């Protein structure tokens, strides 16, 4: 499906992000932005987005090579173990559950 947005269209930047920094940090960020030929704001936003994606990557995507994929499938195809302690725990009533209206409270 083709996009209906004109080529080169960028969403409007309507949200403001403010942060405090030392003069040394600001100078370092400005130096890095200049080295990439961009402005501090663009630099911080692009690098912040990359850092956020790295932090969240293992919570969203799993990239495995062929050997790791095969091992993953082997481990996950094993039958589940019966853990008696876990079974007993899951059979107990939850301490957070509200008692039914027809049950007396303990």
SULWOMO-V850213 format. One record per backbone hydrogen bond with DSSP energy under -1.0 kcal/mol. CO is the residue of the C=O (numbers start at 1). NH is the residue of the N-H. E is the energy in kcal/mol with one decimal. If there is no record, write none. Layout:
BEGIN
<<CO;NH;E> <CO;NH;E>>
END
This chain:
BEGIN
<<6;9;-2.1> <12;14;-1.1> <22;26;-2.5> <23;27;-2.6> <24;28;-2.5> <25;29;-2.8> <26;30;-2.7> <27;31;-2.5> <28;32;-2.5> <29;33;-2.5> <30;34;-2.6> <31;35;-2.3> <32;36;-1.4> <33;38;-2.7> <34;37;-1.3> <39;43;-2.8> <40;44;-3.1> <41;45;-2.5> <42;46;-2.6> <43;47;-2.8> <44;48;-2.5> <45;49;-2.3> <46;50;-2.1> <47;51;-2.4> <48;52;-2.5> <49;53;-2.4> <50;54;-2.1> <51;55;-2.4> <52;56;-2.2> <53;57;-1.2> <56;59;-1.7> <57;60;-1.4> <57;61;-3.0> <65;69;-2.6> <66;70;-2.2> <67;71;-2.2> <68;72;-2.6> <69;73;-2.4> <70;74;-2.2> <71;75;-2.6> <72;76;-2.5> <73;77;-1.1> <83;87;-2.6> <84;88;-2.5> <85;89;-2.2> <86;90;-2.5> <87;91;-1.3> <88;92;-1.0> <100;103;-1.9>>
END
